[in-house]
Amino acid sequence: MFEGFDGWLRVKDAPELDVKPYTVSEFISHCSFILEREFSDIYVEGEVANFKINQGKWVFFDLKDETSSVNCFLPLGNLGIALSDGMKIRIQATPRLTPKQGRFSLTVRSILPLGTGNIKKSFEELKAKLAREGLFDLARKRPLPSSLHKIGMISSTGAAGYHDFLKILDNRWGGLEIFIANTQVQGLNAPEQIIAALDFLNQRPELDLIVMVRGGGSAEDLAVFNDERLVRTIAKSRLPVLTGIGHEIDESLCDLAADLRASTPSNAAELLVPDRKATRQHIENLLSSTKHQLLSRLDQVILDNRRIIKQVFSELQHRVEMHIQHVEELKKLLDSFNPENALSRGYSIIKGRAGPYQVGDELLIMTKEQTLITEVRNVQDRK
């Protein structure tokens, strides 16, 4: 196979390779396809650098570590958090090659801040922005319906907060119909799932409200509830929204946008339904108090009626005594006109025609003891 040797090896009769070359565009497209197929959904952590928003629509930044960096891109509407240089984040993305330059980049689907400091910084910046827009105003808050029958619930059915909520709800009252939307409640996929659940539940006309619960966890676990897209979805919800996220000391932007915030999932159940034992005791106390008030009122009415009867009787007695006295006076007056009384006092009564009398007139004279018939013998006029 070899012809001599002078420091070079020569291949004799080597066949030519029959390979069709790629164009640059074809090569970039093929490599991009392979990347998307093999790494369609990857998670990368790093520090943000060169963050910028282009034309109010597109977000560009570099994600770097100690030795390398990669370009990242996403639509502004998918950003979800307040982002700035120096923040450490975790992204969910798909790797691609740009068609013209063939540059490697990541198309970002979702972002999660990492570390307490970064989470707090993103939280405060986004909170200030949404507060300026009025998303947290008290005037936007709606009261929960006074009578509940059917509620929509967003939670992870495998989480402790979900079971705590149902246990307290059943122990306190029960009887509610619950339509459950099972979603992730932490991680990069959680915001999209919760947003989809909110949209779905808002389309069910039979529901009275939506409750969103998640038990305690680290700041990174709860960071999903500071996603701007999720917060805006809660703010525009057709149904009132009650949140019970984390512990009492935890505060999320979803809590601020909701119509009512519970301190824990258990507290969310307490806010929704009364305690049947406490309600029964309240009713018993109310009945006892009402009975006491009625008996007391009845006693007072009886006393009042006795007082009234006594007063009426006293008035009647006084009137009767007045009438008796008046009758006695009339009797005395009548007695004073009785002729017999005058006769007993030595007077006489003359009966006959009315005067003036003349000599010869015959008169009847009555005394107490006798009746006399006499004739007038002398008449003298009184002067």
C-alpha positions in Angstrom: 0.0 0.0 0.0 2.9 2.4 0.5 5.3 3.7 -2.1 8.6 4.3 -0.5 9.2 6.3 2.5 10.7 9.8 2.7 9.2 10.9 5.9 5.7 11.0 4.5 3.1 8.3 4.3 1.2 8.3 1.1 -2.1 6.5 0.8 -2.4 4.6 -2.4 -5.8 4.5 -4.1 -7.7 6.1 -1.2 -11.4 6.5 -2.2 -12.9 10.0 -2.2 -15.7 10.6 0.4 -19.1 11.0 -1.2 -20.5 13.5 1.4 -22.8 16.4 0.5 -21.7 19.4 2.6 -24.1 21.5 4.7 -24.7 25.2 4.0 -24.0 27.4 7.0 -27.7 28.0 7.5 -28.5 24.3 7.2 -25.8 23.4 9.7 -27.0 26.0 12.2 -30.6 24.8 11.8 -29.7 21.1 12.2 -27.6 21.8 15.3 -30.4 23.9 16.7 -32.9 21.1 16.1 -30.6 18.6 17.8 -30.3 20.9 20.8 -34.0 21.5 21.1 -34.7 17.7 20.8 -32.1 16.6 23.3 -32.4 19.5 25.7 -36.0 20.7 25.3 -36.4 21.6 28.9 -33.3 22.3 31.0 -32.7 24.0 34.3 -29.7 26.3 34.7 -28.5 28.3 37.7 -26.3 31.4 37.5 -25.8 35.1 38.1 -27.5 37.7 36.0 -25.4 40.1 34.0 -26.0 42.7 31.3 -29.8 42.8 32.0 -31.8 44.9 29.5 -35.2 45.3 28.1 -35.4 46.0 24.4 -38.3 48.0 22.8 -40.4 47.3 25.8 -41.1 43.8 24.6 -38.0 41.6 24.9 -35.7 40.8 27.8 -32.0 40.0 27.3 -29.4 39.1 29.9 -26.4 36.8 30.4 -26.3 34.0 32.9 -22.8 33.4 34.2 -20.8 31.6 36.8 -17.1 31.9 37.7 -15.8 30.9 34.3 -18.6 30.9 31.6 -21.7 32.8 30.5 -24.6 32.2 28.2 -27.0 34.6 26.5 -30.6 34.4 27.6 -33.8 35.7 26.0 -37.5 35.8 26.7 -40.6 38.0 26.0 -41.1 40.7 28.7 -44.6 39.3 29.5 -43.0 36.0 30.6 -40.5 37.6 33.0 -42.6 37.2 36.1 -40.1 38.7 38.6 -38.1 41.9 39.1 -34.7 41.1 37.6 -31.4 43.0 37.9 -27.7 42.4 37.5 -26.0 40.4 40.2 -29.1 38.4 41.1 -28.7 34.6 41.3 -31.5 32.8 39.6 -32.6 29.4 38.3 -34.1 29.3 34.8 -36.2 26.8 32.9 -35.1 27.2 29.2 -34.6 25.6 25.8 -31.1 25.9 24.1 -31.0 27.3 20.6 -28.7 28.6 17.9 -29.6 32.0 16.4 -30.3 31.5 12.7 -28.0 34.2 11.3 -25.0 34.4 13.6 -25.1 30.8 14.9 -24.7 32.0 18.4 -25.7 29.7 21.3 -28.4 31.1 23.6 -31.2 30.0 25.9 -34.8 30.8 25.3 -36.2 31.2 28.9 -39.6 29.9 29.9 -39.5 30.8 33.6 -37.3 32.3 36.3 -36.9 31.7 40.0 -34.7 33.9 42.2 -32.3 32.0 44.5 -31.1 33.0 48.0 -32.9 35.1 50.6 -31.3 38.4 49.5 -32.2 38.0 45.9 -35.7 36.9 46.6 -36.2 39.8 49.0 -34.8 42.3 46.5 -37.0 41.0 43.7 -40.0 40.9 46.0 -39.6 44.5 47.1 -39.0 45.9 43.6 -42.0 44.1 42.1 -44.2 44.9 45.1 -43.4 48.6 44.7 -44.2 48.4 41.0 -47.6 46.6 41.4 -48.5 48.9 44.3 -48.1 51.9 42.1 -50.5 50.3 39.7 -53.1 49.9 42.5 -53.2 46.0 42.4 -53.0 45.9 46.2 -55.5 48.7 47.0 -58.1 47.9 49.7 -60.8 49.3 47.4 -60.3 46.4 45.1 -60.9 43.8 47.9 -64.2 42.0 47.8 -65.8 40.4 50.8 -66.1 36.6 50.8 -69.7 35.4 50.1 -71.7 35.0 53.4 -73.2 31.7 52.2 -70.9 29.2 50.7 -71.9 26.0 48.8 -69.2 25.2 46.3 -65.6 26.4 46.2 -62.6 25.9 43.9 -59.3 24.9 45.6 -55.8 25.2 44.1 -53.2 23.2 45.9 -50.9 20.1 45.6 -52.9 17.2 46.8 -49.8 15.6 48.2 -48.9 18.6 50.3 -49.4 18.9 54.1 -51.2 22.2 53.7 -53.8 20.6 51.5 -54.6 17.9 54.1 -54.6 20.5 57.0 -57.1 22.6 55.1 -59.5 19.8 54.5 -59.2 18.4 58.0 -60.0 21.7 59.7 -62.8 22.4 57.2 -64.5 19.1 57.9 -64.0 19.3 61.7 -65.4 22.8 61.9 -68.5 22.5 59.7 -68.4 20.3 56.6 -71.0 20.1 53.9 -69.1 22.2 51.3 -68.5 20.9 47.8 -64.9 21.4 46.8 -63.6 21.3 43.2 -59.8 20.7 43.5 -57.3 21.8 40.9 -54.1 19.8 41.6 -51.0 21.8 40.7 -47.4 22.2 41.7 -47.0 24.8 44.4 -43.2 25.3 44.1 -40.7 25.2 41.4 -40.4 26.8 38.0 -43.5 25.1 36.5 -45.8 26.1 39.3 -46.7 29.6 38.2 -48.0 28.4 34.8 -49.9 25.6 36.4 -51.6 27.8 39.0 -52.4 30.5 36.4 -54.1 27.8 34.2 -56.0 26.5 37.3 -57.2 30.0 38.1 -58.4 30.6 34.6 -60.2 27.2 34.6 -61.9 27.7 37.9 -63.1 31.2 36.9 -65.0 29.6 34.0 -67.1 27.5 36.4 -70.3 29.5 37.2 -71.3 27.3 40.1 -68.3 28.2 42.3 -68.6 30.8 45.0 -64.9 31.5 45.4 -61.3 30.2 45.0 -59.0 29.3 47.8 -55.3 28.8 47.2 -53.3 27.0 49.9 -49.7 25.9 50.4 -47.9 25.0 53.6 -44.7 26.4 55.0 -41.4 26.2 53.2 -38.1 28.0 52.5 -38.1 31.4 50.8 -37.1 29.7 47.5 -40.1 27.3 47.8 -42.5 30.1 48.4 -41.0 32.4 45.7 -43.4 31.1 43.1 -46.2 33.1 44.8 -44.3 36.3 43.9 -44.6 35.7 40.2 -45.9 38.8 38.5 -48.0 36.9 36.0 -49.7 34.9 38.8 -50.3 38.0 40.9 -52.0 39.8 38.0 -54.2 36.8 37.3 -55.3 36.8 40.9 -56.0 40.5 40.7 -58.3 40.1 37.7 -60.1 37.0 39.0 -63.8 36.9 38.5 -64.3 35.0 41.7 -63.0 36.2 45.1 -59.7 34.7 46.0 -58.6 33.6 49.5 -55.0 32.7 50.0 -53.4 30.6 52.8 -49.7 30.4 51.9 -46.9 29.4 54.2 -46.8 30.5 57.9 -48.1 33.7 59.5 -44.8 35.4 59.1 -44.6 34.7 55.4 -46.0 37.3 53.0 -46.3 36.9 49.3 -47.4 39.2 46.5 -50.3 36.8 45.9 -51.4 37.4 49.4 -51.4 41.2 48.8 -53.4 40.8 45.5 -56.0 38.4 47.0 -59.3 39.5 48.4 -58.5 38.0 51.7 -55.3 36.6 53.2 -55.2 33.8 55.7 -52.1 33.2 57.8 -51.9 29.5 57.1 -53.9 26.8 55.2 -55.7 25.9 58.5 -56.6 29.5 59.1 -58.0 29.7 55.6 -60.5 26.9 56.6 -61.3 28.8 59.8 -62.1 31.9 57.8 -64.4 30.1 55.4 -66.7 28.2 57.8 -67.8 28.7 61.4 -67.0 26.2 64.2 -70.0 23.9 64.7 -69.2 23.5 68.5 -68.8 27.2 69.0 -71.9 27.9 67.0 -74.0 25.4 69.0 -72.7 26.9 72.3 -73.5 30.4 70.9 -77.1 29.3 70.1 -77.5 27.7 73.5 -76.2 30.9 75.2 -78.5 33.0 73.0 -81.5 30.8 73.9 -80.7 31.0 77.6 -80.2 34.7 77.4 -83.5 35.1 75.5 -85.3 33.0 78.0 -84.0 35.0 80.9 -84.9 38.3 79.2 -88.4 37.0 78.4 -89.0 35.9 82.0 -87.6 39.1 83.4 -89.8 41.1 81.0 -92.8 39.0 82.0 -92.1 39.7 85.7 -91.8 43.4 84.9 -95.0 43.4 82.9 -96.8 41.7 85.8 -95.4 44.2 88.3 -96.3 47.0 86.0 -99.8 45.6 85.5 -100.2 45.3 89.3 -99.1 48.9 89.7 -101.6 50.0 87.0 -104.4 47.9 88.6 -103.6 49.3 92.0 -103.6 52.9 90.6 -106.9 52.3 88.7 -108.5 50.8 91.9 -107.3 53.8 93.9 -108.7 56.2 91.4 -112.0 54.3 91.3 -112.1 54.3 95.1 -111.5 58.0 95.3 -114.2 58.6 92.7 -116.7 56.5 94.6 -115.9 58.3 97.8 -116.4 61.6 96.0 -119.7 60.4 94.7 -120.8 59.2 98.1 -119.9 62.6 99.6 -121.8 64.4 96.9 -124.8 62.1 97.5 -124.6 62.9 101.2 -124.5 66.6 100.5 -127.5 66.2 98.2 -129.3 64.2 100.8 -128.7 66.9 103.4 -129.9 69.5 100.9 -133.0 67.5 100.2 -133.6 67.0 104.0 -133.4 70.7 104.4 -136.4 71.1 102.1 -138.5 68.4 103.9 -141.6 70.0 105.5 -141.6 67.5 108.3 -138.2 68.7 109.5 -139.5 72.3 109.6 -142.5 71.2 111.7 -140.2 69.3 114.2 -138.4 72.6 114.7 -141.7 74.3 115.8 -142.8 75.8 112.5 -146.4 75.4 111.0 -147.5 75.0 107.5 -150.5 76.8 106.1 -152.3 75.2 103.2 -154.8 77.0 101.0 -154.9 79.1 98.0 -152.1 81.4 97.2 -152.4 84.8 98.9 -153.1 87.6 99.3 -155.7 86.5 101.8 -158.8 88.3 102.7 -160.9 88.3 105.9 -163.2 85.3 105.9 -160.8 83.0 104.0 -160.6 79.5 105.4 -157.1 78.1 106.0 -155.6 74.7 106.9 -152.8 75.0 109.5 -150.5 72.0 110.1 -148.3 71.6 113.1 -146.1 68.7 114.2 -148.9 67.2 116.1 -152.2 68.7 114.8 -154.1 69.9 111.8 -156.2 73.0 112.3 -158.9 74.6 110.2 -159.3 78.3 110.9 -160.9 81.5 109.4 -159.1 84.8 108.6 -160.4 87.5 110.8 -157.9 90.2 110.2 -155.5 90.9 107.3 -152.6 93.3 107.6 -150.1 94.1 104.8 -146.4 93.8 105.6 -144.4 96.8 105.1 
